[in-house]
Amino acid sequence: MQHTFSALFLPAFLLLACGGDPSPATTAEPQPPSTLAEVEARILADPASPVHFAERAMLYERMDSLVLAENDWKRSIALDSTNARWHIALGDLYFRKIKLPEAEQRFKTAIRLAPDSTEGRSKLGEVYLMQSKFKEAMALANEALKLDPLDARLYNLKGWIHRKAGDSALAISSYQTAVERDPQYYDAWISLGIMHAAKHDPLAMQYYNSALEIAAAQHEALYDKAMFAQDHGQDSIALACYSTIERSTQPPGGLLQHRLILLEHKQQPREARAEFHRAIRLLPDYVRAYYSRGVTYELENMLDSARWDYSIA
């Protein structure tokens, strides 16, 4: 999912505040430690505390050491298996690693441990959505909304479910409800813009502008606005957006991104791939270029090459 899943994949340290109430033995809240030495000193001083292992797991996730983070989340659960927060955090880590059966099990456990929380249901709904189990995902979203009818994230999730299931009208309705509940919901504004742009509806520009009011320097919104303007004869607006992108990005990234977006939009995978090759040579850590090059391979059914680029990204 191009936009919203970047918002739905919440890091574990944000999820810790959600889910069920902590058990009586673990009322302390984990805090992201400043150094590994600091948290390991806490573990040595109190090795029976699941909170300290959670803190180290959070640090490992920030360091992108996901195997070590997984081990520490498991240690937290071993010390306090009744705490829904640890299960949600481990489930979220599995979700990031696309280990969906493992994520599903953790989120189900979180729902059982914290039946009044929306977090486990919304996360399990995302797992089902990834598996195209639209009916099951929607049932969970609706269950969560009964618990919290004002949660904009749940309407955003419903929008994605309808969208992936092919019901554009209901998807738009859900996204609109999301921004009504939370006018600062950037991802829902972007989704509304994309869906209206697909219909060549001028309202798309209003939605992109609403997103930019929330995050003026967000390249995603600027790209989408530029592409819509370019496709509908508003060249001055498109050029202004691309100019803003280029000024705010370190070269050669900005210029290349501009060209790559145009090539992707015109569905010319071979031509686009040549530019992605160039981008990777110039910027070996350019994640978007690896991912986008993978897309071009996939479009031409070169699946092994696509899988390799996705894994690098």
N, C-alpha and C positions, 0 to 999 in steps of 0.2 A: 504494500500500500504506500503510495507515494508520499502522502502528507501526514495523515492522521496517525499512522502507527508510530511515527516518530514521537508523538505525544503519548500514545497508549503504552509504549514500552518504558514504563517508569523505572528508574533505577531503584535498587532495593532500599537504599537509605531513605527515599521518599515514602516507600511503602510501609516503613516501620511504624509510622504514626497511625496507620489504618488497621483495619481488621479488628479482632476481638480484644477485649480488655486483657492486660497482662495478668498472669497468674499471681497469687499473693506472694509467692517466693521470689518473683522477679519484677518488682514494681519500678526499678530503675530503668531509665530510658537510655538506650545506647547512643553514644555520641561519636561522630566521625573523628578518629584520632588524628593528630597532626603528623605523627611519625609511627613507623612500625615498632621501633624500640619502645615507645610510650605504651602502646597497647599490649605488647608482650610483657612488659613489666606488670601491667594490671593482671594479666593472666597468671603470671607466676605468683602474684600476691593472693589471688583468689581464683584458683583453677576450677572451682565448682560453679562459677557464675556464667550462665549462658550469655549474659549481656556483653561480656568482654570478648567472647568469640564472635558475637554479632558485630561488635565494633571492628574487629580485625577483618571479618568478611567484607564489611563495607569498604575498608581501606584497600583490600585486595581487588575489589571490583573497580575502585578508582584507578588502581594500577593496571587494570586489565588482566589480572591473574585469576581467571575465572575458575580454574581447577582448584586453586587454593581457597578461593572464596566459597566454592561449593562445599569443600571439606569442613570449613568453619561453620557454615550454616547447619550442616549435619550435626556438628558438635553441639550447637545451641539447641537443636531439637532433641538430641540425646539427653541433654541436661534438663530440658523443659519441653516435653512433647505436647503439652496442653496449650502452648502459646501460639495463637493463630498467626501472629506477626512473623515468626520464624518460618512457618510453612509458606506464607505468602512470599516472603523474600526469596526462599529457595525456589519456589515455583516461578517467580519472575526471572530468576537466573536461568532456569531451564528453558523458559520461554525465549530468552535472548539467544540461547544456544540452539533453538529450534528442536528441543527435545520435548515434543508436545505430550506424549503419554505421561512422562514424569511430571511435567508442569500440571497437567490435568489432575493427577493424583494429589498433588500438594494443595491445589486450590479447592478440591473437594474436601480435603481434610480441614482447611481453613473455614469453609462454610459450616462444617459440622461443629467446629469449635467455637465459632463466632456467628451464630445464626442471624443475629440482628445487624450484621455488618454488610455493606454493599460491596466491599472490596473483593472478596473472594468470588462473588457472583460475576462481577464485571470482568475480572481477569479470566475466569473460566469461560465466560462468553467470548472473549478474544481468542482463546484456544479453539473453541468450536468454530469460530468464524474462519480461522486459518485452515480448518479442515473442511470448510464449506458445509458445515452442519448448521444451516441457517435457522431452522426451526428451534433447535436446542439453544442456540445463541440468543435468539430473540426471547425465548421463554425466560432465560436468566436475566436478560436486561429488564424485562417487565417485572420480574420478581424483585429486582433491586430497586426499581422505581417505586414499588409499593412501600419500600422501606424509606426511601428518600426521593420524593417526587420532584425536588428542586435541583437535583444533581445534573448539571449540564453535560458532564462527561458521559452519562448514561444515554442521553439523547444523541450525543455524538456517536456513541457505539451503535445505537439503533440505525443512525444514518448510514454507517458503514455496512451494516448487515443488509439493509434494503438495497444499498448500492451494489454490493457484490451479488446479491440475489437477482438483480436486474430490474428493480422497481425504482426508477428515477424519481417519480412523483413523491413516493413515501420517503425516499432518502432526503430529498430537498425539504420536505416538511419536518423531518426529524432534526436536520441541521438548523433550520430556522428556529425550532424550539430551543435548541442548544444555545444559540446566540441570544434568544430572549431571556433565558435563564441566566446567562453570563455574557454580557456584551463584550467582554474582553477575551472571548474564546477565539484566539487566532486561527486555530486549525479548522474550526467549523466555518469561519468566514472564507477561508481558502477553498474548502470543499464546495461551498455554495458557488464561489466564483468558477471553479472548474466545471461544475455541472451545468451552470448557465452558459459558460463558454462553449460547451459541447453542443448546445442548442443554438449557438450564435445569438444569444440573448444579450442585449446591451447592459442588462442588469449585472452581468459579470464584472464590469468595470467598477460598479459601485461596491460590490463585495470585495474586490481586490483593494480598493481604496480604504474600505473599513479595516481590512487586515493591516494595511500599511499605517493606518492611524495608531494601531496597537504596537506595531513593530516596524518603524519607518525604514530601518536599514536591512530588513529581512530580504535576502536575495530571492527566496522562493516566490514571494508575492510580486517582487519586481519582474522576475522572469515571466511569470504567468500573465501579468498585466501587459508586458511588452509584447508577448506572443499574440495575445488577443488583439491588441492595438494594431500590430503589423498585419494580421489576417483580415482586419476590417478597415484598412485604408487610413489608419491614424498614425502615419509614419513619424510625425514629430513627437508624439507621445512615446512610441516605441523607442526611438532614438534617445529620448531623454532618460528613459528607464535603463537602457543599456549603458548609457554614459555614466549614470549613477553607480551601476554595478561595477564598471571598470575602474572608476575613481576610488571605490571603496575596497577593491581587492588587490592584493599584491600581484604585480605582473610576474609571469605571464598568465596567471590564473584567470584574471578577469576577462581578458581578450579571448582566451581559449574557451572559457565558459560560454561567452556570447556566441561564438561560432558553433560550439557543440550543440547548444540549445536549438539553433536554427536547423542544423543538420538532422537532429533527432526529430524535430517537428515535421520536417519534410519527408520523414521515413526513407532515408537513404543510408541504410546500415553500413555499406562498404565505405562510403565517403566519410561517414561519421567515425567509423573505426580507425581510419587513417589519422584523424585528428586526435582520437583518444590515445593512439600509439604515441603521437608527438607529445601530448600532455604528460603521459607517463614518463617519457624520456626526460622531459624538462623538470617534472615534479614527481619523483618516485613515490612520494607519500600521498599522492592526490587520489583519495578514496573514491570520489565521485567518478573519476575517469576509469578506474578499474571496474566499478559497478556498471557504468554506462557501456563500456566495451563488452562486458558480459551480456548486456541486453542485445547488442548488435549481433553477437554470436548466436544467441538464442533465437533471434528473429530469422536467422538463416539455418536453424536446426543444427548448429555446430555445438552440441550440448556439452561435450567434454571441455572444450575451451571456455564455454560460458560458466560451467561449474568451477573451473579453476579461478577465473577472474572474480566470481562471487566469493569464493573462499578467501582470496587475498583481501577483497574489500572488507 
